[in-house]
Amino acid sequence: MPAKRSKTVTVAAPAAAHNPGVALRALRRQRGWTLAEIGARTGLPISTLSKIENGKMSLSFDKLTRIAQGLEVDIGELFSSQPPAGNDAFSGRRSITRAGEGYAIRTENYDHLYPASELLNKRLVPIIAEVHARSLEEFGELIRHTGEEFALVLEGAIELHSELYAPARLEVGDSMYFDSAMGHAYIAAAPGRCRVLAVCSGGESHLREAMARHNGADAARPAPRGARSRRAGED
């Protein structure tokens, strides 16, 4: 398998109300945990967690997903002003996402846009992905995450690689349903823009953690309309 490569992503400066450090402190205190306990759950040093809580360190995507997994919360809770709640608390909810809006993660391999990002603890996670990598060597390590996945090509063509099957080329309108715990990769297989709609079961934190493991994606952002963007700093 090709060696992992360091990647840079484009992010937008988050509003104060969506500061993951503030959310981390609130969730930690709500559960009565110390920084040492959070450190044991996430594998992050106490000094790093303290800097994150106090806004003295930019939060990389890897750290963000490790914190979400350690706290056992949807990663959206680290950016949302909504109080956390279980699935049973929701009834008749809905979300409308306008074109270009959503929670965006940009790496060299993918641009991921998460519609309905304000809804926490979703049973299904929709993702609109623009695929950049044009070879498996360029992509790097295969992605794995819990649950199942449905992929529908929206534009261009993709080649879906997996560890158990030969690569499958999918054109516009073609789709595939597969076990996403199986290592897989979307590869752009046509000139120009290649986009796919992926609908995944399982929590968003597991999906975004998989992206963090894959080639060290450095950051994530909410993408409101008109948001300014900047380059994520190295940790």
C-alpha positions in Angstrom: 0.0 0.0 0.0 1.4 3.5 -0.9 2.8 5.5 2.0 0.5 8.1 3.6 1.1 11.7 2.4 0.5 14.9 4.4 -2.4 16.8 3.1 -3.6 20.4 3.5 -7.3 21.4 3.5 -9.1 24.7 3.0 -11.2 25.8 6.0 -13.3 28.7 7.0 -12.7 30.6 10.3 -15.5 29.3 12.6 -17.8 31.6 14.5 -17.3 31.8 18.2 -20.6 30.0 18.8 -19.2 27.0 16.9 -15.9 26.8 18.6 -15.0 23.1 19.2 -12.8 24.0 22.2 -15.8 25.6 24.0 -17.9 22.5 23.1 -15.2 20.2 24.4 -15.1 21.9 27.7 -18.9 21.9 28.0 -19.2 18.2 27.2 -16.4 17.3 29.5 -17.8 19.2 32.4 -21.3 17.8 31.7 -19.9 14.3 32.1 -17.7 15.2 35.1 -14.5 14.1 33.3 -11.1 15.5 33.8 -8.6 16.4 31.1 -6.7 13.3 32.0 -9.7 11.2 31.4 -10.3 12.8 28.1 -6.6 12.3 27.3 -6.9 8.6 28.0 -10.0 8.3 25.8 -8.5 10.3 22.8 -4.8 9.6 23.1 -4.1 13.4 23.2 -1.8 15.0 25.8 -3.4 17.0 28.6 -1.5 20.1 27.5 -2.9 19.8 23.9 -6.5 19.4 25.2 -6.0 22.4 27.5 -4.8 24.5 24.6 -7.8 23.4 22.5 -10.3 24.3 25.2 -8.7 27.7 25.6 -8.6 28.4 21.9 -4.8 28.5 21.8 -4.3 25.7 19.3 -5.9 25.2 15.8 -7.9 22.0 15.9 -6.7 19.6 13.1 -9.2 17.1 11.6 -7.4 14.2 13.2 -7.7 15.7 16.7 -11.3 16.7 16.0 -12.4 13.2 15.1 -10.4 11.6 18.0 -12.1 13.9 20.4 -15.6 13.1 19.0 -14.9 9.4 19.2 -13.4 9.7 22.7 -16.5 11.6 23.9 -18.8 9.2 21.9 -20.6 12.1 20.2 -21.4 13.0 16.7 -18.7 15.3 15.4 -21.4 17.9 14.6 -21.9 18.4 18.3 -18.4 20.0 18.5 -19.7 22.7 16.1 -23.4 22.9 17.0 -25.0 25.2 19.6 -27.8 22.6 20.0 -27.8 20.6 23.2 -26.9 17.0 22.7 -29.8 14.5 22.7 -30.5 10.9 21.8 -32.3 9.7 18.7 -35.5 9.2 20.7 -35.8 12.9 21.3 -36.4 13.6 17.6 -39.8 13.4 15.9 -40.8 14.8 12.6 -37.6 16.7 12.1 -36.4 17.8 8.7 -33.6 19.8 7.1 -33.3 21.8 3.9 -29.8 22.3 2.5 -29.4 24.9 -0.3 -26.9 24.4 -3.1 -23.4 25.0 -1.9 -24.3 24.9 1.8 -23.4 22.2 4.3 -20.5 21.0 6.3 -17.4 20.9 4.0 -14.2 19.0 4.3 -11.6 19.6 1.5 -8.6 17.4 0.9 -6.5 16.7 -2.1 -8.4 13.5 -2.8 -12.0 14.6 -2.0 -14.2 17.7 -1.5 -16.9 16.4 0.9 -20.1 18.4 1.5 -22.4 17.1 4.3 -26.0 18.2 3.8 -28.3 18.5 6.9 -25.2 19.1 9.0 -27.2 20.8 11.8 -29.1 17.5 12.5 -27.2 15.4 15.0 -27.2 11.6 15.5 -28.5 10.9 12.0 -29.2 7.3 11.1 -28.1 8.0 7.5 -25.3 10.4 6.5 -25.5 12.0 3.0 -22.3 13.2 1.4 -21.7 14.9 -1.9 -18.2 14.2 -2.9 -16.1 15.7 -5.7 -13.3 13.2 -6.4 -9.8 14.5 -7.2 -7.5 11.5 -7.1 -7.0 9.9 -10.5 -5.1 6.7 -9.5 -5.0 4.4 -6.5 -1.3 5.3 -6.0 -2.3 9.0 -5.8 -5.2 8.2 -3.4 -3.1 6.2 -0.9 -4.5 4.0 1.8 -8.1 2.6 1.4 -10.8 4.0 3.6 -12.8 1.8 6.0 -15.6 2.8 8.3 -18.5 1.1 10.0 -21.9 0.6 8.2 -22.9 0.3 4.6 -22.8 2.8 1.7 -24.8 3.7 -1.4 -23.0 5.6 -4.1 -24.6 7.3 -7.1 -22.5 9.1 -9.8 -23.8 12.6 -10.4 -21.1 13.9 -12.8 -18.2 12.5 -14.8 -17.3 8.9 -14.0 -15.6 7.1 -11.0 -13.7 3.9 -10.5 -14.6 2.3 -7.2 -11.7 0.2 -5.8 -12.2 -2.2 -3.0 -10.1 -4.8 -1.3 -12.4 -7.8 -2.2 -13.5 -7.0 -5.7 -12.0 -5.8 -9.0 -12.3 -2.1 -9.7 -15.7 -1.1 -11.0 -16.2 1.8 -13.4 -19.5 3.8 -12.7 -20.9 6.4 -15.2 -23.5 9.1 -14.5 -26.6 7.4 -13.1 -24.8 4.2 -12.1 -24.8 3.3 -8.5 -23.4 0.8 -6.1 -24.3 -0.5 -2.6 -21.5 -2.0 -0.5 -20.2 -2.8 2.9 -18.1 0.2 3.8 -16.1 -1.7 6.4 -14.4 -3.1 3.4 -11.5 -1.0 2.3 -12.5 1.2 -0.6 -11.6 4.3 -2.6 -13.3 6.5 -5.2 -11.1 7.4 -8.1 -11.9 10.0 -10.8 -12.2 8.1 -14.1 -13.1 10.8 -16.6 -11.7 14.2 -17.6 -13.1 17.2 -15.7 -15.3 17.2 -12.7 -16.3 13.9 -11.1 -19.0 13.9 -8.4 -20.8 11.2 -6.4 -23.6 11.2 -3.9 -22.8 8.8 -1.1 -25.3 7.8 1.6 -23.7 6.0 4.5 -25.2 4.3 7.6 -23.4 4.9 10.9 -22.4 8.0 12.8 -20.7 11.0 11.1 -17.9 10.9 13.6 -16.9 7.4 12.3 -17.0 8.6 8.7 -14.9 11.7 9.4 -12.5 9.7 11.6 -12.0 7.4 8.6 -11.0 10.5 6.5 -8.6 11.6 9.2 -6.9 8.2 9.2 -6.7 8.4 5.4 -3.6 10.4 4.5 -3.8 12.7 7.6 -6.5 15.3 6.5 -5.7 18.4 8.6 -9.0 20.2 9.3 -12.7 20.4 8.9 -15.1 23.3 8.7 -18.8 24.2 8.7 -19.5 26.0 5.4 -22.2 28.6 5.7 -23.1 30.7 2.7 -20.5 33.4 2.1 -18.0 32.0 4.6 -14.4 33.3 4.3 -11.7 30.7 3.8 -8.2 30.3 4.9 -5.4 27.6 4.9 -5.3 25.4 8.0 -2.1 25.8 9.9 0.1 22.8 10.7 -0.1 21.4 14.2 
